[in-house]
């Protein structure tokens, strides 16, 4: 809900809005209407899991251990959910597991995409399932308005296009995906009386 408010969606109106928040440890999907959650899905899969998957791939395929920060940098540099133009390989420096010595390997975008396949598929399937749970009238609104993508993990190159391909619904990456939830939470506090029902629902 905070993400939807931060994205400037008409959460109080009798129309369906769908928000996908891919964070560090979780991916949450919700259909929102009339100021409440109509249906939602959440999985323990996010940006951190993508980084771990890249680490595991490099260790398994090249016998090289890399750190979380290196894996994240690799994800941002050449990671994607779909093939993209101007793909380039990237050098990664790590520690060879068997010898303990520094070693540099070269990875292609296709390899990183393969490493991320399970996490991307989990997120896509969760979005598809949540959309399938939506009442028909609200689903029609979403087809027209599109799905709104927020969170750091949402910035994975090609994820919006992959979701659009799988759902046949337009997918929009919001202008400030990292700050969207915090901004929405701040707006809730600034207009507490208007959003009091959200906090009451959380307490119950």
C-alpha positions, -999 to +999 in steps of 0.1 A: +000+000+000+028+024+008+044+017-026+011+024-043+007+057-024+043+067-031+038+060-068+009+084-069-018+058-077-055+064-070-056+040-042-089+054-027-108+052-060-131+023-071-106+011-097-080-017-096-043-009-092-016-036-092+017-030-076+047-054-076+074-046-051+106-065-056+128-058-025+159-072-011+145-103+006+109-105-007+087-099-037+052-087-029+024-083-053-010-067-045-042-056-062-055-024-045-089-007-047-109+016-025-080+020-001-076-016+007-058-048-005-081-069-026-057-097-031-020-101-025+009-126-028+043-126-012+074-148-017+108-148+000+127-140-032+143-107-040+175-089-050+196-106-023+185-140-037+196-129-072+230-119-058+233-153-041+224-171-073+251-153-092+276-162-064+266-199-066+268-200-104+304-185-104+315-209-077+299-239-094+310-232-130+344-216-124+354-227-089+357-190-079+342-174-048+330-138-052+314-115-026+279-102-023+289-068-035+307-081-065+276-103-074+254-072-071+277-052-093+276-079-119+238-081-117+235-044-123+262-044-151+251-073-173+222-090-155+188-092-172+155-110-174+155-109-212+182-106-239+191-070-246+210-051-273+246-042-269+254-071-246+289-071-233+309-096-212+322-085-178+354-095-159+349-107-123+377-110-098+374-135-070+392-162-051+398-196-065+383-221-041+408-249-045+440-228-043+429-196-024+446-175-051+430-145-068+415-153-102+397-134-128+369-149-150+349-134-178+311-138-177+286-132-205+251-117-200+236-150-211+254-168-182+241-142-156+206-145-171+208-183-167+220-179-131+190-157-123+164-178-142+148-194-111+144-161-092+130-143-122+105-172-128+094-172-092+086-135-094+068-138-127+047-167-115+037-148-084+026-118-104+006-141-128-011-158-098-020-126-081-034-112-113-055-144-117-069-139-082-082-104-090-120-100-095-128-096-132-138-060-130-106-050-113-086-072-136-100-052-165-088-020-148-053-034-145-053-044-181-060-007-189-039+009-162-010-016-163+011-031-135+034-008-115+068-021-106+088-008-076+117-018-054+154-022-060+150-057-075+126-042-100+155-024-116+168-057-131+171-050-168+143-064-188+121-075-158+093-051-168+093-064-203+094-100-191+064-094-169+045-077-197+052-106-220+040-132-195+008-113-184-002-095-216-005-064-194+016-032-197+042-029-169+055+005-157+087+009-137+079+039-115+102+069-117+118+064-083+116+026-076+140+027-046+123+056-027+087+048-036+078+028-004+095+053+019+077+082+003+044+064+005+049+057+042+058+093+048+026+104+030+006+080+052+020+097+083+015+132+070-022+124+064-027+099+092-064+104+096-071+096+060-050+064+062-059+054+097-078+023+085-045+009+071-029+010+106-060-004+122-060-033+098-023-039+105-029-040+143-058-065+139 
